[in-house]
Amino acid sequence: MWSSTNYLRSMLKKYEKQPPNIWERRLVVVFGALFAITVLLFAVWAVVLFVGPTSVDACLDQGGSYDYELQRCDFESDHPAP
């Protein structure tokens, strides 16, 4: 026979969380690694994207002309922009 006291005890019983399965742990590690690689690639892309225009701007600020073929600053001759 099922009594209300037993029912109440079963409802108030502390829930014991089971540890995650090994495949769940590996999935978290794989997604974490993919996220880290994505962030690293984005950082490298951002650095490469902004280094070129920064060197051209620095050259022009100093009064030079940037040679895009040789990728250097030239103070003696004028070079056309691409």
N, CA, C and O atoms as a Tinker XYZ file with bonds, in Angstrom:
   328  protein
     1  N      0.839000   -1.178000    0.000000    73     2
     2  CA     0.000000    0.000000    0.000000    64     1     3
     3  C      0.887000    1.245000    0.000000    63     2     4     5
     4  O      1.902000    1.311000    0.693000    81     3
     5  N      0.491000    2.182000   -0.762000    73     3     6
     6  CA     1.252000    3.410000   -0.923000    64     5     7
     7  C      0.662000    4.480000   -0.026000    63     6     8     9
     8  O     -0.503000    4.846000   -0.187000    81     7
     9  N      1.446000    4.989000    0.917000    73     7    10
    10  CA     0.922000    6.005000    1.830000    64     9    11
    11  C      1.430000    7.374000    1.408000    63    10    12    13
    12  O      2.392000    7.500000    0.650000    81    11
    13  N      0.771000    8.367000    1.908000    73    11    14
    14  CA     1.167000    9.730000    1.571000    64    13    15
    15  C      2.527000   10.074000    2.179000    63    14    16    17
    16  O      3.247000   10.911000    1.634000    81    15
    17  N      2.885000    9.450000    3.285000    73    15    18
    18  CA     4.187000    9.702000    3.905000    64    17    19
    19  C      5.307000    9.176000    3.012000    63    18    20    21
    20  O      6.314000    9.856000    2.814000    81    19
    21  N      5.140000    7.982000    2.479000    73    19    22
    22  CA     6.147000    7.439000    1.578000    64    21    23
    23  C      6.262000    8.271000    0.304000    63    22    24    25
    24  O      7.357000    8.493000   -0.213000    81    23
    25  N      5.133000    8.718000   -0.182000    73    23    26
    26  CA     5.133000    9.550000   -1.383000    64    25    27
    27  C      5.875000   10.858000   -1.122000    63    26    28    29
    28  O      6.664000   11.298000   -1.958000    81    27
    29  N      5.629000   11.480000    0.026000    73    27    30
    30  CA     6.290000   12.725000    0.383000    64    29    31
    31  C      7.790000   12.511000    0.546000    63    30    32    33
    32  O      8.583000   13.347000    0.112000    81    31
    33  N      8.185000   11.411000    1.161000    73    31    34
    34  CA     9.615000   11.116000    1.319000    64    33    35
    35  C     10.285000   10.927000   -0.040000    63    34    36    37
    36  O     11.404000   11.390000   -0.262000    81    35
    37  N      9.598000   10.251000   -0.930000    73    35    38
    38  CA    10.191000   10.029000   -2.246000    64    37    39
    39  C     10.293000   11.332000   -3.024000    63    38    40    41
    40  O     11.217000   11.508000   -3.818000    81    39
    41  N      9.362000   12.239000   -2.807000    73    39    42
    42  CA     9.410000   13.530000   -3.486000    64    41    43
    43  C     10.506000   14.431000   -2.920000    63    42    44    45
    44  O     11.102000   15.223000   -3.650000    81    43
    45  N     10.767000   14.311000   -1.633000    73    43    46
    46  CA    11.762000   15.155000   -0.988000    64    45    47
    47  C     13.165000   14.545000   -1.003000    63    46    48    49
    48  O     14.121000   15.155000   -0.523000    81    47
    49  N     13.276000   13.359000   -1.548000    73    47    50
    50  CA    14.568000   12.692000   -1.606000    64    49    51
    51  C     15.538000   13.542000   -2.432000    63    50    52    53
    52  O     15.183000   14.070000   -3.485000    81    51
    53  N     16.751000   13.658000   -1.938000    73    51    54
    54  CA    17.756000   14.473000   -2.616000    64    53    55
    55  C     18.116000   13.844000   -3.956000    63    54    56    57
    56  O     18.373000   12.645000   -4.066000    81    55
    57  N     18.124000   14.693000   -4.950000    73    55    58
    58  CA    18.498000   14.246000   -6.289000    64    57    59
    59  C     20.013000   14.135000   -6.361000    63    58    60    61
    60  O     20.724000   15.090000   -6.048000    81    59
    61  N     20.498000   12.999000   -6.762000    73    59    62
    62  CA    21.929000   12.790000   -6.901000    64    61    63
    63  C     22.294000   12.833000   -8.376000    63    62    64    65
    64  O     21.862000   11.993000   -9.165000    81    63
    65  N     23.090000   13.819000   -8.727000    73    63    66
    66  CA    23.485000   14.003000  -10.113000    64    65    67
    67  C     24.539000   12.970000  -10.484000    63    66    68    69
    68  O     25.492000   12.728000   -9.743000    81    67
    69  N     24.342000   12.378000  -11.636000    73    67    70
    70  CA    25.291000   11.390000  -12.127000    64    69    71
    71  C     26.430000   12.109000  -12.852000    63    70    72    73
    72  O     26.193000   13.131000  -13.495000    81    71
    73  N     27.649000   11.602000  -12.761000    73    71    74
    74  CA    28.758000   12.230000  -13.499000    64    73    75
    75  C     28.547000   12.068000  -15.001000    63    74    76    77
    76  O     27.925000   11.100000  -15.441000    81    75
    77  N     29.061000   13.010000  -15.788000    73    75    78
    78  CA    28.857000   12.927000  -17.235000    64    77    79
    79  C     29.588000   11.727000  -17.836000    63    78    80    81
    80  O     30.604000   11.266000  -17.317000    81    79
    81  N     29.046000   11.249000  -18.928000    73    79    82
    82  CA    29.672000   10.143000  -19.643000    64    81    83
    83  C     30.984000   10.599000  -20.268000    63    82    84    85
    84  O     31.225000   11.798000  -20.409000    81    83
    85  N     31.824000    9.654000  -20.638000    73    83    86
    86  CA    33.124000    9.984000  -21.228000    64    85    87
    87  C     32.947000   10.691000  -22.567000    63    86    88    89
    88  O     33.733000   11.576000  -22.902000    81    87
    89  N     31.923000   10.312000  -23.343000    73    87    90
    90  CA    31.740000   10.968000  -24.636000    64    89    91
    91  C     31.280000   12.407000  -24.461000    63    90    92    93
    92  O     31.575000   13.246000  -25.312000    81    91
    93  N     30.570000   12.717000  -23.387000    73    91    94
    94  CA    30.177000   14.093000  -23.120000    64    93    95
    95  C     31.391000   14.945000  -22.761000    63    94    96    97
    96  O     31.493000   16.100000  -23.175000    81    95
    97  N     32.300000   14.372000  -21.996000    73    95    98
    98  CA    33.529000   15.092000  -21.649000    64    97    99
    99  C     34.368000   15.353000  -22.893000    63    98   100   101
   100  O     34.899000   16.449000  -23.073000    81    99
   101  N     34.483000   14.345000  -23.747000    73    99   102
   102  CA    35.265000   14.509000  -24.976000    64   101   103
   103  C     34.617000   15.541000  -25.899000    63   102   104   105
   104  O     35.315000   16.305000  -26.567000    81   103
   105  N     33.298000   15.563000  -25.937000    73   103   106
   106  CA    32.602000   16.536000  -26.764000    64   105   107
   107  C     32.884000   17.962000  -26.291000    63   106   108   109
   108  O     33.074000   18.860000  -27.111000    81   107
   109  N     32.910000   18.171000  -24.995000    73   107   110
   110  CA    33.228000   19.496000  -24.448000    64   109   111
   111  C     34.661000   19.882000  -24.803000    63   110   112   113
   112  O     34.920000   21.034000  -25.149000    81   111
   113  N     35.586000   18.940000  -24.722000    73   111   114
   114  CA    36.981000   19.226000  -25.060000    64   113   115
   115  C     37.111000   19.552000  -26.545000    63   114   116   117
   116  O     37.830000   20.482000  -26.911000    81   115
   117  N     36.428000   18.804000  -27.401000    73   115   118
   118  CA    36.506000   19.049000  -28.847000    64   117   119
   119  C     35.921000   20.414000  -29.189000    63   118   120   121
   120  O     36.524000   21.164000  -29.956000    81   119
   121  N     34.759000   20.749000  -28.637000    73   119   122
   122  CA    34.168000   22.053000  -28.916000    64   121   123
   123  C     35.028000   23.192000  -28.340000    63   122   124   125
   124  O     35.140000   24.253000  -28.954000    81   123
   125  N     35.620000   22.976000  -27.189000    73   123   126
   126  CA    36.513000   23.984000  -26.629000    64   125   127
   127  C     37.732000   24.202000  -27.505000    63   126   128   129
   128  O     38.162000   25.339000  -27.701000    81   127
   129  N     38.297000   23.118000  -28.036000    73   127   130
   130  CA    39.455000   23.236000  -28.916000    64   129   131
   131  C     39.081000   23.936000  -30.217000    63   130   132   133
   132  O     39.837000   24.774000  -30.709000    81   131
   133  N     37.923000   23.600000  -30.778000    73   131   134
   134  CA    37.482000   24.277000  -32.009000    64   133   135
   135  C     37.253000   25.769000  -31.774000    63   134   136   137
   136  O     37.588000   26.595000  -32.623000    81   135
   137  N     36.690000   26.103000  -30.638000    73   135   138
   138  CA    36.481000   27.517000  -30.313000    64   137   139
   139  C     37.815000   28.245000  -30.170000    63   138   140   141
   140  O     37.972000   29.359000  -30.670000    81   139
   141  N     38.776000   27.619000  -29.487000    73   139   142
   142  CA    40.088000   28.240000  -29.305000    64   141   143
   143  C     40.805000   28.426000  -30.640000    63   142   144   145
   144  O     41.433000   29.460000  -30.867000    81   143
   145  N     40.717000   27.436000  -31.518000    73   143   146
   146  CA    41.354000   27.545000  -32.832000    64   145   147
   147  C     40.696000   28.650000  -33.652000    63   146   148   149
   148  O     41.383000   29.396000  -34.350000    81   147
   149  N     39.380000   28.758000  -33.573000    73   147   150
   150  CA    38.673000   29.807000  -34.301000    64   149   151
   151  C     39.083000   31.192000  -33.812000    63   150   152   153
   152  O     39.316000   32.090000  -34.621000    81   151
   153  N     39.172000   31.369000  -32.515000    73   151   154
   154  CA    39.585000   32.664000  -31.964000    64   153   155
   155  C     41.022000   32.984000  -32.364000    63   154   156   157
   156  O     41.326000   34.128000  -32.700000    81   155
   157  N     41.901000   31.996000  -32.332000    73   155   158
   158  CA    43.298000   32.202000  -32.719000    64   157   159
   159  C     43.405000   32.583000  -34.193000    63   158   160   161
   160  O     44.142000   33.506000  -34.539000    81   159
   161  N     42.685000   31.890000  -35.057000    73   159   162
   162  CA    42.716000   32.224000  -36.483000    64   161   163
   163  C     42.155000   33.620000  -36.748000    63   162   164   165
   164  O     42.670000   34.343000  -37.601000    81   163
   165  N     41.120000   33.996000  -36.034000    73   163   166
   166  CA    40.570000   35.345000  -36.182000    64   165   167
   167  C     41.586000   36.400000  -35.748000    63   166   168   169
   168  O     41.711000   37.442000  -36.392000    81   167
   169  N     42.305000   36.138000  -34.672000    73   167   170
   170  CA    43.320000   37.089000  -34.201000    64   169   171
   171  C     44.444000   37.228000  -35.219000    63   170   172   173
   172  O     44.899000   38.339000  -35.490000    81   171
   173  N     44.893000   36.116000  -35.781000    73   171   174
   174  CA    45.956000   36.165000  -36.793000    64   173   175
   175  C     45.467000   36.920000  -38.017000    63   174   176   177
   176  O     46.200000   37.739000  -38.572000    81   175
   177  N     44.239000   36.656000  -38.445000    73   175   178
   178  CA    43.674000   37.343000  -39.601000    64   177   179
   179  C     43.591000   38.851000  -39.356000    63   178   180   181
   180  O     43.891000   39.645000  -40.247000    81   179
   181  N     43.189000   39.238000  -38.160000    73   179   182
   182  CA    43.076000   40.662000  -37.832000    64   181   183
   183  C     44.445000   41.340000  -37.855000    63   182   184   185
   184  O     44.569000   42.469000  -38.330000    81   183
   185  N     45.461000   40.665000  -37.351000    73   183   186
   186  CA    46.810000   41.245000  -37.356000    64   185   187
   187  C     47.305000   41.406000  -38.787000    63   186   188   189
   188  O     47.843000   42.455000  -39.142000    81   187
   189  N     47.129000   40.385000  -39.603000    73   187   190
   190  CA    47.579000   40.457000  -40.997000    64   189   191
   191  C     46.807000   41.539000  -41.749000    63   190   192   193
   192  O     47.379000   42.236000  -42.586000    81   191
   193  N     45.551000   41.681000  -41.468000    73   191   194
   194  CA    44.723000   42.661000  -42.151000    64   193   195
   195  C     45.141000   44.091000  -41.839000    63   194   196   197
   196  O     45.075000   44.953000  -42.715000    81   195
   197  N     45.568000   44.357000  -40.617000    73   195   198
   198  CA    45.862000   45.728000  -40.207000    64   197   199
   199  C     47.332000   46.110000  -40.275000    63   198   200   201
   200  O     47.648000   47.292000  -40.133000    81   199
   201  N     48.245000   45.173000  -40.486000    73   199   202
   202  CA    49.665000   45.511000  -40.533000    64   201   203
   203  C     49.995000   46.252000  -41.821000    63   202   204   205
   204  O     50.731000   47.238000  -41.787000    81   203
   205  N     49.470000   45.803000  -42.950000    73   203   206
   206  CA    49.762000   46.442000  -44.235000    64   205   207
   207  C     49.342000   47.890000  -44.292000    63   206   208   209
   208  O     50.185000   48.742000  -44.573000    81   207
   209  N     48.104000   48.218000  -44.045000    73   207   210
   210  CA    47.685000   49.620000  -44.090000    64   209   211
   211  C     48.386000   50.497000  -43.052000    63   210   212   213
   212  O     48.542000   51.699000  -43.264000    81   211
   213  N     48.801000   49.918000  -41.954000    73   211   214
   214  CA    49.489000   50.708000  -40.937000    64   213   215
   215  C     50.863000   51.144000  -41.425000    63   214   216   217
   216  O     51.268000   52.282000  -41.189000    81   215
   217  N     51.590000   50.253000  -42.106000    73   215   218
   218  CA    52.912000   50.624000  -42.605000    64   217   219
   219  C     52.799000   51.641000  -43.737000    63   218   220   221
   220  O     53.633000   52.542000  -43.836000    81   219
   221  N     51.784000   51.516000  -44.594000    73   219   222
   222  CA    51.565000   52.498000  -45.659000    64   221   223
   223  C     51.237000   53.861000  -45.056000    63   222   224   225
   224  O     51.759000   54.882000  -45.505000    81   223
   225  N     50.389000   53.877000  -44.058000    73   223   226
   226  CA    49.998000   55.134000  -43.414000    64   225   227
   227  C     51.181000   55.801000  -42.728000    63   226   228   229
   228  O     51.329000   57.021000  -42.789000    81   227
   229  N     52.019000   55.012000  -42.079000    73   227   230
   230  CA    53.203000   55.575000  -41.419000    64   229   231
   231  C     54.147000   56.192000  -42.436000    63   230   232   233
   232  O     54.732000   57.246000  -42.187000    81   231
   233  N     54.299000   55.533000  -43.591000    73   231   234
   234  CA    55.160000   56.067000  -44.636000    64   233   235
   235  C     54.624000   57.392000  -45.162000    63   234   236   237
   236  O     55.378000   58.353000  -45.316000    81   235
   237  N     53.339000   57.444000  -45.434000    73   235   238
   238  CA    52.744000   58.671000  -45.953000    64   237   239
   239  C     52.770000   59.796000  -44.924000    63   238   240   241
   240  O     52.913000   60.961000  -45.295000    81   239
   241  N     52.635000   59.473000  -43.647000    73   239   242
   242  CA    52.716000   60.488000  -42.596000    64   241   243
   243  C     54.104000   61.107000  -42.505000    63   242   244   245
   244  O     54.240000   62.269000  -42.120000    81   243
   245  N     55.132000   60.346000  -42.855000    73   243   246
   246  CA    56.504000   60.854000  -42.809000    64   245   247
   247  C     56.877000   61.623000  -44.075000    63   246   248   249
   248  O     57.985000   62.150000  -44.175000    81   247
   249  N     55.968000   61.689000  -45.034000    73   247   250
   250  CA    56.216000   62.449000  -46.253000    64   249   251
   251  C     56.780000   61.611000  -47.380000    63   250   252   253
   252  O     57.240000   62.168000  -48.376000    81   251
   253  N     56.764000   60.323000  -47.264000    73   251   254
   254  CA    57.302000   59.457000  -48.306000    64   253   255
   255  C     56.212000   58.955000  -49.232000    63   254   256   257
   256  O     55.034000   59.278000  -49.084000    81   255
   257  N     56.649000   58.153000  -50.195000    73   255   258
   258  CA    55.730000   57.511000  -51.127000    64   257   259
   259  C     55.930000   56.012000  -50.991000    63   258   260   261
   260  O     57.061000   55.527000  -51.029000    81   259
   261  N     54.839000   55.277000  -50.833000    73   259   262
   262  CA    54.949000   53.841000  -50.597000    64   261   263
   263  C     55.023000   53.104000  -51.922000    63   262   264   265
   264  O     54.163000   53.276000  -52.785000    81   263
   265  N     56.053000   52.282000  -52.081000    73   263   266
   266  CA    56.216000   51.448000  -53.272000    64   265   267
   267  C     55.525000   50.112000  -52.999000    63   266   268   269
   268  O     56.023000   49.290000  -52.230000    81   267
   269  N     54.378000   49.910000  -53.636000    73   267   270
   270  CA    53.582000   48.707000  -53.377000    64   269   271
   271  C     54.214000   47.456000  -53.968000    63   270   272   273
   272  O     53.981000   46.359000  -53.460000    81   271
   273  N     55.003000   47.586000  -55.021000    73   271   274
   274  CA    55.647000   46.421000  -55.626000    64   273   275
   275  C     56.759000   45.883000  -54.731000    63   274   276   277
   276  O     56.880000   44.672000  -54.541000    81   275
   277  N     57.566000   46.783000  -54.185000    73   275   278
   278  CA    58.672000   46.372000  -53.307000    64   277   279
   279  C     58.282000   46.380000  -51.840000    63   278   280   281
   280  O     59.030000   45.900000  -50.989000    81   279
   281  N     57.118000   46.923000  -51.546000    73   279   282
   282  CA    56.590000   47.038000  -50.188000    64   281   283
   283  C     57.583000   47.737000  -49.258000    63   282   284   285
   284  O     57.984000   47.203000  -48.225000    81   283
   285  N     57.958000   48.936000  -49.658000    73   283   286
   286  CA    58.868000   49.748000  -48.845000    64   285   287
   287  C     58.535000   51.220000  -49.050000    63   286   288   289
   288  O     57.886000   51.610000  -50.021000    81   287
   289  N     58.995000   52.009000  -48.115000    73   287   290
   290  CA    58.776000   53.448000  -48.164000    64   289   291
   291  C     59.911000   54.093000  -48.951000    63   290   292   293
   292  O     61.083000   53.800000  -48.716000    81   291
   293  N     59.554000   54.979000  -49.892000    73   291   294
   294  CA    60.552000   55.640000  -50.745000    64   293   295
   295  C     60.383000   57.141000  -50.594000    63   294   296   297
   296  O     59.287000   57.673000  -50.769000    81   295
   297  N     61.487000   57.825000  -50.266000    73   295   298
   298  CA    61.432000   59.271000  -50.064000    64   297   299
   299  C     61.952000   60.039000  -51.273000    63   298   300   301
   300  O     61.931000   61.270000  -51.265000    81   299
   301  N     62.414000   59.352000  -52.305000    73   299   302
   302  CA    63.018000   60.028000  -53.452000    64   301   303
   303  C     62.106000   60.112000  -54.670000    63   302   304   305
   304  O     62.139000   61.116000  -55.381000    81   303
   305  N     61.307000   59.110000  -54.930000    73   303   306
   306  CA    60.439000   59.142000  -56.109000    64   305   307
   307  C     58.998000   58.884000  -55.705000    63   306   308   309
   308  O     58.698000   58.342000  -54.641000    81   307
   309  N     58.113000   59.307000  -56.623000    73   307   310
   310  CA    56.688000   59.167000  -56.370000    64   309   311
   311  C     56.186000   57.876000  -57.018000    63   310   312   313
   312  O     56.528000   57.570000  -58.160000    81   311
   313  N     55.370000   57.125000  -56.276000    73   311   314
   314  CA    54.826000   55.864000  -56.783000    64   313   315
   315  C     53.313000   55.945000  -56.827000    63   314   316   317
   316  O     52.691000   56.485000  -55.912000    81   315
   317  N     52.706000   55.404000  -57.901000    73   315   318
   318  CA    51.228000   55.455000  -57.995000    64   317   319
   319  C     50.583000   54.463000  -57.037000    63   318   320   321
   320  O     51.154000   53.420000  -56.718000    81   319
   321  N     49.418000   54.800000  -56.600000    73   319   322
   322  CA    48.657000   53.889000  -55.745000    64   321   323
   323  C     48.064000   52.789000  -56.609000    63   322   324   325
   324  O     47.789000   53.008000  -57.789000    81   323
   325  N     47.866000   51.614000  -56.039000    73   323   326
   326  CA    47.311000   50.505000  -56.857000    64   325   327
   327  C     45.859000   50.736000  -57.236000    63   326   328
   328  O     45.259000   49.903000  -57.915000    81   327
